[in-house]
């Protein structure tokens, strides 16, 4: 899928860095008229997680008036069509993908993008929109505690994102690229990839 409408902002740590926050804010003329859904499914402690709470405060500081927490595990039929921003917290990639598929989350994302909305992925939230989550199983792997067997991603982009990249994991990353004959987009904690109008831009 090529993103021709809306924006995918794929990050390691959300909009915590100054440059990423500026880029995100530039997407909106008037944030108070746009609603935000923070997807907490992957985060340990869900909405009580400190990073979930930090994201909510960041959005409120920017000027968004309605910021809701949504858990795809317990609220699979939630209508997300009224939101202009979907922000997907990091955490366990396998758990996130399992419940994203069960909740038909891909459909919700496409709806928001078609209305020129914004998807912000944080770590696991950036990985699941790619063709697979194999990278979360092999490079600094997450524990697959739920026994997920199908690692096929949501296929909103063909990019394979590696969040929290550092030179210390370069050997693992190269081995992954050679094994799958692919290339990996390495993202440090202060970087992001923006997909918009069929174009890919590195934000740092």
Backbone as CSV, one residue per row, in Angstrom:
resi,resn,N_x,N_y,N_z,CA_x,CA_y,CA_z,C_x,C_y,C_z
1,UNK,0.849,-1.207,0.000,0.000,0.000,0.000,0.878,1.247,0.000
2,UNK,0.578,2.173,-0.879,1.259,3.471,-0.900,0.352,4.493,-0.219
3,UNK,0.921,5.237,0.724,0.134,6.211,1.471,-0.064,7.458,0.611
4,UNK,-1.260,7.592,0.028,-1.571,8.757,-0.805,-2.407,9.795,-0.063
5,UNK,-2.969,9.399,1.054,-3.716,10.349,1.884,-3.370,10.074,3.337
6,UNK,-3.471,11.104,4.138,-3.095,10.944,5.535,-1.590,10.833,5.707
7,UNK,-1.184,10.556,6.943,0.237,10.497,7.270,0.504,9.339,8.234
8,UNK,1.572,8.612,7.952,2.101,7.618,8.889,3.408,8.163,9.437
9,UNK,3.459,8.383,10.746,4.686,8.839,11.395,5.178,7.682,12.267
10,UNK,6.243,7.040,11.824,6.737,5.831,12.479,7.956,6.188,13.313
11,UNK,7.862,5.977,14.617,8.865,6.455,15.569,9.320,5.347,16.509
12,UNK,10.372,5.645,17.259,10.808,4.770,18.354,10.157,5.166,19.671
13,UNK,10.065,6.490,19.884,9.612,6.987,21.194,8.536,8.053,21.086
14,UNK,7.764,8.030,20.005,6.686,9.003,19.887,7.198,10.397,19.578
15,UNK,6.530,11.387,20.118,6.874,12.783,19.812,7.628,13.440,20.966
16,UNK,8.477,12.631,21.607,9.200,13.135,22.776,10.363,14.052,22.407
17,UNK,10.975,13.856,21.230,12.073,14.745,20.862,11.504,16.038,20.283
18,UNK,12.258,17.120,20.432,11.780,18.447,20.019,11.467,18.502,18.526
19,UNK,12.353,17.932,17.711,12.149,17.994,16.261,10.934,17.186,15.818
20,UNK,10.735,16.018,16.435,9.570,15.213,16.072,8.283,15.892,16.529
21,UNK,8.327,16.521,17.693,7.151,17.246,18.174,6.800,18.398,17.224
22,UNK,7.825,19.124,16.761,7.581,20.231,15.827,6.978,19.725,14.525
23,UNK,7.518,18.631,14.014,6.993,18.065,12.773,5.534,17.649,12.953
24,UNK,5.241,16.986,14.055,3.874,16.538,14.319,2.920,17.733,14.423
25,UNK,3.300,18.752,15.166,2.447,19.926,15.352,2.165,20.613,14.015
26,UNK,3.138,20.540,13.099,2.976,21.198,11.800,1.860,20.579,10.958
27,UNK,1.389,19.402,11.341,0.320,18.742,10.588,-1.047,19.395,10.813
28,UNK,-1.175,20.226,11.848,-2.496,20.689,12.281,-2.599,22.209,12.291
29,UNK,-3.702,22.696,11.753,-3.997,24.124,11.839,-4.608,24.469,13.187
30,UNK,-5.471,23.580,13.682,-6.190,23.842,14.929,-6.409,22.520,15.663
31,UNK,-5.460,22.125,16.526,-5.546,20.824,17.195,-6.813,20.617,18.018
32,UNK,-7.397,21.685,18.523,-8.532,21.494,19.423,-9.750,20.898,18.721
33,UNK,-9.755,20.954,17.395,-10.859,20.365,16.646,-10.583,18.931,16.201
34,UNK,-9.470,18.376,16.660,-9.068,17.026,16.267,-8.996,16.137,17.505
35,UNK,-9.586,14.947,17.440,-9.609,14.030,18.572,-8.508,12.977,18.424
36,UNK,-7.958,12.544,19.561,-6.833,11.610,19.585,-7.224,10.326,20.317
37,UNK,-6.903,9.178,19.696,-7.051,7.882,20.361,-5.661,7.325,20.628
38,UNK,-5.355,7.086,21.896,-4.085,6.483,22.283,-4.329,4.989,22.504
39,UNK,-3.728,4.161,21.650,-3.919,2.718,21.732,-2.902,2.150,22.727
40,UNK,-3.393,1.630,23.843,-2.522,1.215,24.945,-2.285,-0.295,25.001
41,UNK,-2.768,-1.032,24.015,-2.808,-2.496,24.047,-1.469,-3.145,24.368
42,UNK,-0.389,-2.637,23.796,0.922,-3.276,23.958,1.622,-2.869,25.248
43,UNK,1.193,-1.776,25.848,1.916,-1.199,26.985,1.632,-1.968,28.277
44,UNK,2.670,-2.227,29.024,2.489,-2.867,30.326,1.776,-1.888,31.258
45,UNK,0.639,-2.309,31.802,-0.148,-1.407,32.630,-1.146,-0.589,31.849
46,UNK,-1.162,-0.782,30.530,-2.112,-0.120,29.634,-2.113,1.401,29.855
47,UNK,-3.289,1.976,30.172,-3.351,3.442,30.277,-2.622,3.969,31.507
48,UNK,-2.306,3.093,32.455,-1.566,3.525,33.641,-0.060,3.588,33.386
49,UNK,0.368,3.049,32.264,1.781,3.076,31.912,2.278,4.523,31.846
50,UNK,3.493,4.762,32.317,3.983,6.147,32.393,4.118,6.782,31.012
51,UNK,4.405,5.957,30.006,4.541,6.513,28.653,3.173,6.796,28.032
52,UNK,2.176,6.008,28.389,0.804,6.307,27.949,0.355,7.637,28.543
53,UNK,0.623,7.817,29.830,0.253,9.060,30.493,1.037,10.248,29.946
54,UNK,2.324,10.027,29.632,3.139,11.090,29.057,2.575,11.529,27.716
55,UNK,2.181,10.552,26.878,1.627,10.886,25.564,0.369,11.738,25.720
56,UNK,-0.493,11.375,26.660,-1.726,12.137,26.880,-1.397,13.584,27.259
57,UNK,-0.432,13.758,28.138,-0.041,15.108,28.551,0.546,15.899,27.375
58,UNK,1.325,15.231,26.552,1.911,15.902,25.389,0.826,16.408,24.448
59,UNK,-0.164,15.560,24.175,-1.256,15.977,23.287,-2.061,17.123,23.891
60,UNK,-2.314,17.054,25.177,-3.084,18.120,25.823,-2.305,19.435,25.829
61,UNK,-0.997,19.341,26.001,-0.150,20.537,25.968,-0.167,21.184,24.590
62,UNK,-0.181,20.360,23.536,-0.244,20.876,22.167,-1.560,21.587,21.917
63,UNK,-2.623,21.126,22.567,-3.912,21.793,22.415,-5.064,20.897,22.012
64,UNK,-4.826,19.584,21.929,-5.921,18.657,21.637,-6.865,18.592,22.838
65,UNK,-8.155,18.746,22.580,-9.124,18.836,23.674,-9.684,17.480,24.105
66,UNK,-9.691,16.514,23.182,-10.215,15.196,23.518,-9.141,14.160,23.228
67,UNK,-8.639,13.525,24.283,-7.619,12.487,24.159,-8.109,11.266,24.937
68,UNK,-8.404,10.182,24.228,-8.949,8.977,24.850,-7.945,7.834,24.813
69,UNK,-7.992,7.006,25.840,-7.250,5.750,25.832,-8.153,4.654,25.269
70,UNK,-7.597,3.822,24.393,-8.348,2.721,23.784,-7.498,1.462,23.852
71,UNK,-8.106,0.360,24.310,-7.415,-0.923,24.390,-8.071,-1.905,23.423
72,UNK,-7.347,-2.293,22.391,-7.902,-3.197,21.382,-8.168,-4.592,21.937
73,UNK,-7.552,-4.920,23.052,-7.764,-6.240,23.654,-9.140,-6.350,24.296
74,UNK,-9.558,-5.294,24.974,-10.812,-5.343,25.727,-11.954,-4.583,25.065
75,UNK,-11.643,-3.829,24.023,-12.656,-2.993,23.364,-12.523,-3.133,21.849
76,UNK,-12.700,-4.372,21.389,-12.407,-4.682,19.983,-13.404,-4.068,19.006
77,UNK,-14.567,-3.695,19.474,-15.578,-3.131,18.575,-15.631,-1.608,18.634
78,UNK,-14.627,-1.008,19.236,-14.606,0.447,19.393,-14.603,1.131,18.024
79,UNK,-15.495,2.091,17.854,-15.562,2.884,16.617,-14.525,4.003,16.703
80,UNK,-13.511,3.936,15.849,-12.443,4.928,15.863,-12.608,5.987,14.783
81,UNK,-13.745,5.970,14.108,-13.919,6.843,12.944,-13.986,8.329,13.307
82,UNK,-14.239,8.658,14.560,-14.333,10.059,14.949,-12.995,10.694,15.300
83,UNK,-11.927,9.910,15.256,-10.608,10.420,15.652,-9.799,10.853,14.436
84,UNK,-9.006,11.883,14.621,-8.126,12.347,13.561,-6.697,11.895,13.735
85,UNK,-6.379,11.429,14.953,-5.043,10.918,15.257,-5.178,9.591,15.982
86,UNK,-4.461,8.588,15.493,-4.305,7.332,16.226,-2.842,7.233,16.630
87,UNK,-2.614,7.105,17.915,-1.263,7.025,18.468,-1.128,5.664,19.129
88,UNK,-0.240,4.827,18.607,-0.145,3.446,19.087,1.102,3.284,19.949
89,UNK,0.872,3.065,21.233,1.969,2.941,22.190,2.817,1.705,21.913
90,UNK,4.058,1.776,22.378,4.949,0.635,22.280,4.669,-0.390,23.360
91,UNK,5.469,-1.442,23.339,5.286,-2.548,24.266,5.543,-3.853,23.534
92,UNK,4.777,-4.883,23.866,5.003,-6.194,23.258,4.401,-6.259,21.854
93,UNK,5.250,-6.464,20.861,4.827,-6.435,19.459,3.871,-7.580,19.136
94,UNK,4.116,-8.754,19.696,3.265,-9.910,19.408,1.849,-9.706,19.942
95,UNK,1.780,-9.208,21.140,0.467,-8.935,21.747,-0.288,-7.880,20.956
96,UNK,0.420,-6.833,20.566,-0.221,-5.753,19.817,-0.770,-6.262,18.491
97,UNK,0.034,-7.045,17.758,-0.419,-7.536,16.460,-1.614,-8.478,16.605
98,UNK,-1.568,-9.346,17.589,-2.671,-10.292,17.799,-4.004,-9.559,17.968
99,UNK,-4.033,-8.588,18.851,-5.298,-7.914,19.138,-5.651,-6.875,18.070
100,UNK,-4.638,-6.348,17.388,-4.914,-5.448,16.262,-5.665,-6.204,15.171
101,UNK,-5.238,-7.425,14.901,-5.915,-8.223,13.880,-7.323,-8.617,14.329
102,UNK,-7.462,-8.998,15.575,-8.775,-9.396,16.079,-9.765,-8.236,16.049
103,UNK,-9.252,-7.022,16.219,-10.112,-5.833,16.237,-10.262,-5.201,14.856
104,UNK,-9.692,-5.850,13.822,-9.722,-5.291,12.462,-9.182,-3.854,12.461
105,UNK,-8.089,-3.675,13.174,-7.496,-2.351,13.361,-7.007,-1.762,12.043
106,UNK,-6.581,-2.620,11.137,-6.124,-2.150,9.825,-7.209,-1.326,9.136
107,UNK,-8.448,-1.782,9.237,-9.576,-1.060,8.625,-9.729,0.331,9.249
108,UNK,-9.596,0.407,10.568,-9.709,1.698,11.257,-8.607,2.657,10.831
109,UNK,-7.388,2.128,10.694,-6.266,2.972,10.272,-6.505,3.515,8.868
110,UNK,-6.913,2.631,7.955,-7.157,3.062,6.576,-8.242,4.131,6.510
111,UNK,-9.283,3.977,7.318,-10.357,4.976,7.345,-9.827,6.343,7.757
112,UNK,-8.992,6.347,8.780,-8.457,7.618,9.271,-7.507,8.237,8.255
113,UNK,-6.664,7.421,7.628,-5.754,7.935,6.611,-6.527,8.485,5.412
114,UNK,-7.607,7.814,5.039,-8.416,8.278,3.905,-9.075,9.625,4.188
115,UNK,-9.215,9.963,5.462,-9.763,11.267,5.856,-8.641,12.247,6.207
116,UNK,-7.440,11.938,5.706,-6.259,12.787,5.938,-5.866,12.874,7.403
117,UNK,-6.142,11.809,8.140,-5.725,11.738,9.534,-4.277,11.298,9.670
118,UNK,-3.852,11.128,10.926,-2.457,10.823,11.228,-2.360,9.567,12.088
119,UNK,-1.497,8.658,11.683,-1.148,7.490,12.486,0.254,7.695,13.033
120,UNK,0.399,7.629,14.352,1.718,7.704,14.978,2.016,6.349,15.607
121,UNK,3.057,5.700,15.119,3.478,4.434,15.701,4.654,4.654,16.624
122,UNK,4.607,4.009,17.775,5.715,4.064,18.729,6.273,2.651,18.873
123,UNK,7.510,2.437,18.473,8.175,1.147,18.621,7.323,0.010,18.027
124,UNK,6.697,-0.809,18.848,5.844,-1.892,18.335,4.765,-1.353,17.402
125,UNK,4.267,-0.166,17.700,3.248,0.462,16.864,3.769,0.838,15.488
126,UNK,5.092,0.980,15.361,5.707,1.237,14.057,5.976,-0.067,13.310
127,UNK,6.276,-1.114,14.057,6.618,-2.394,13.436,5.405,-3.057,12.800
128,UNK,4.247,-3.023,13.471,3.109,-3.829,13.012,2.516,-3.367,11.691
129,UNK,2.764,-2.130,11.274,2.169,-1.655,10.017,2.950,-2.131,8.800
130,UNK,4.074,-2.801,9.006,4.881,-3.320,7.915,4.389,-4.678,7.440
131,UNK,5.176,-5.330,6.570,4.755,-6.612,6.007,4.800,-7.769,6.989
132,UNK,5.668,-7.667,7.995,5.746,-8.715,9.012,6.388,-8.128,10.264
133,UNK,6.301,-8.904,11.354,6.963,-8.487,12.591,8.139,-9.412,12.902
134,UNK,8.668,-10.065,11.869,9.803,-10.972,12.068,10.945,-10.296,12.815
135,UNK,11.154,-9.011,12.566,12.275,-8.321,13.198,12.140,-8.301,14.717
136,UNK,10.902,-8.260,15.215,10.673,-8.269,16.663,10.923,-9.647,17.257
137,UNK,11.049,-10.635,16.386,11.301,-12.002,16.834,12.778,-12.348,16.773
138,UNK,13.580,-11.494,16.103,14.967,-11.885,15.838,16.018,-10.858,16.232
139,UNK,15.709,-9.584,16.192,16.680,-8.560,16.580,16.238,-7.969,17.910
140,UNK,17.040,-8.220,18.954,16.618,-7.847,20.315,15.159,-8.254,20.519
141,UNK,14.861,-9.538,20.441,13.468,-10.006,20.353,12.607,-9.706,21.574
142,UNK,11.327,-9.446,21.277,10.305,-9.389,22.319,9.958,-10.818,22.721
143,UNK,9.484,-11.025,23.946,8.980,-12.352,24.308,7.616,-12.605,23.665
144,UNK,7.488,-13.741,23.015,6.216,-14.109,22.387,5.393,-14.913,23.383
145,UNK,4.993,-14.253,24.449,4.298,-14.937,25.549,2.914,-15.448,25.157
146,UNK,2.316,-14.837,24.135,0.963,-15.250,23.759,0.974,-16.341,22.688
147,UNK,2.174,-16.741,22.273,2.273,-17.838,21.317,1.768,-17.495,19.927
148,UNK,1.960,-16.271,19.501,1.531,-15.880,18.159,2.344,-16.649,17.115
149,UNK,1.658,-17.204,16.129,2.337,-17.992,15.093,2.407,-17.273,13.750
150,UNK,1.432,-16.441,13.460,1.393,-15.713,12.194,1.987,-14.322,12.402
151,UNK,3.164,-14.101,11.839,3.868,-12.835,12.039,3.586,-11.834,10.926
152,UNK,2.613,-12.109,10.069,2.254,-11.184,8.995,1.763,-9.871,9.580
153,UNK,2.319,-8.761,9.119,1.928,-7.453,9.630,0.676,-6.921,8.949
154,UNK,0.372,-5.654,9.186,-0.845,-5.040,8.634,-0.652,-4.568,7.196
155,UNK,0.580,-4.595,6.711,0.870,-4.314,5.302,0.404,-2.934,4.834
156,UNK,0.489,-1.952,5.694,0.199,-0.577,5.283,1.416,0.062,4.628
157,UNK,2.572,-0.547,4.836,3.803,-0.138,4.183,4.671,-1.378,4.019
158,UNK,5.571,-1.345,3.059,6.510,-2.455,2.875,7.798,-2.238,3.668
159,UNK,7.884,-1.141,4.406,9.083,-0.864,5.197,9.152,-1.769,6.418
160,UNK,10.353,-2.224,6.706,10.608,-2.974,7.941,11.324,-2.025,8.893
161,UNK,10.652,-1.676,9.953,11.157,-0.678,10.895,11.857,-1.354,12.067
162,UNK,13.047,-0.875,12.374,13.752,-1.320,13.584,13.880,-0.127,14.521
163,UNK,12.994,-0.039,15.520,13.076,1.077,16.475,14.193,0.850,17.496
164,UNK,14.559,1.914,18.164,15.581,1.880,19.229,16.926,1.359,18.708
165,UNK,17.226,1.696,17.454,18.472,1.193,16.874,19.686,1.849,17.537
166,UNK,20.721,1.044,17.727,22.025,1.538,18.168,23.084,0.691,17.475
167,UNK,24.302,1.203,17.343,25.357,0.453,16.656,25.617,-0.920,17.274
168,UNK,25.288,-1.083,18.546,25.542,-2.356,19.217,24.747,-3.517,18.608
169,UNK,23.664,-3.222,17.908,22.863,-4.297,17.320,23.002,-4.348,15.794
170,UNK,24.043,-3.714,15.267,24.229,-3.696,13.819,24.480,-5.103,13.264
171,UNK,25.252,-5.919,13.960,25.522,-7.276,13.460,24.241,-8.085,13.355
172,UNK,23.410,-8.012,14.401,22.112,-8.700,14.364,21.268,-8.199,13.195
173,UNK,21.300,-6.892,12.994,20.477,-6.281,11.944,20.944,-6.723,10.562
174,UNK,22.250,-6.728,10.340,22.784,-7.170,9.048,22.463,-8.641,8.800
175,UNK,22.556,-9.459,9.849,22.240,-10.883,9.704,20.779,-11.063,9.307
176,UNK,19.910,-10.245,9.876,18.485,-10.288,9.526,18.288,-9.912,8.062
177,UNK,18.950,-8.848,7.635,18.822,-8.398,6.245,19.293,-9.470,5.267
178,UNK,20.390,-10.138,5.606,20.913,-11.187,4.733,19.979,-12.394,4.709
179,UNK,19.449,-12.769,5.858,18.567,-13.928,5.955,17.310,-13.740,5.108
180,UNK,16.726,-12.536,5.178,15.453,-12.287,4.495,15.628,-11.538,3.169
181,UNK,16.900,-11.255,2.813,17.184,-10.523,1.576,16.341,-9.253,1.482
182,UNK,16.447,-8.477,2.520,15.647,-7.263,2.631,16.504,-6.144,3.199
183,UNK,15.939,-4.971,3.322,16.626,-3.863,3.985,15.771,-3.384,5.150
184,UNK,16.445,-2.953,6.179,15.795,-2.545,7.420,15.983,-1.045,7.616
185,UNK,14.910,-0.378,8.005,14.972,1.046,8.331,15.339,1.189,9.805
186,UNK,16.561,1.614,10.037,17.057,1.744,11.407,16.658,3.107,11.968
187,UNK,15.977,3.104,13.105,15.539,4.357,13.724,16.096,4.471,15.138
188,UNK,16.849,5.522,15.388,17.257,5.817,16.764,16.049,6.370,17.521
189,UNK,16.240,6.614,18.798,15.123,7.102,19.602,14.692,8.516,19.250
190,UNK,15.516,9.249,18.509,15.164,10.626,18.141,14.774,10.758,16.674
191,UNK,14.656,9.636,15.978,14.328,9.672,14.554,12.930,9.115,14.287
192,UNK,12.415,9.455,13.111,11.136,8.906,12.665,11.119,8.873,11.152
193,UNK,10.250,8.049,10.601,9.997,8.049,9.170,8.579,8.539,8.948
194,UNK,8.442,9.529,8.080,7.134,10.054,7.706,6.787,9.546,6.318
195,UNK,5.632,8.886,6.203,5.108,8.447,4.917,3.916,9.314,4.583
196,UNK,4.022,10.014,3.446,2.988,10.968,3.064,3.049,11.194,1.557
197,UNK,1.882,11.155,0.911,1.799,11.410,-0.531,2.742,10.514,-1.337
198,UNK,2.856,9.257,-0.909,3.697,8.319,-1.622,5.182,8.519,-1.413
199,UNK,5.557,9.409,-0.487,6.960,9.715,-0.248,7.374,9.314,1.155
200,UNK,8.643,8.993,1.283,9.251,8.640,2.581,10.255,9.708,2.959
201,UNK,10.125,10.244,4.189,11.031,11.281,4.674,11.560,10.876,6.034
202,UNK,12.861,11.008,6.215,13.457,10.776,7.535,13.389,12.070,8.335
203,UNK,12.814,11.991,9.526,12.710,13.163,10.412,13.664,12.942,11.576
204,UNK,14.518,13.908,11.812,15.460,13.772,12.939,15.866,15.134,13.472
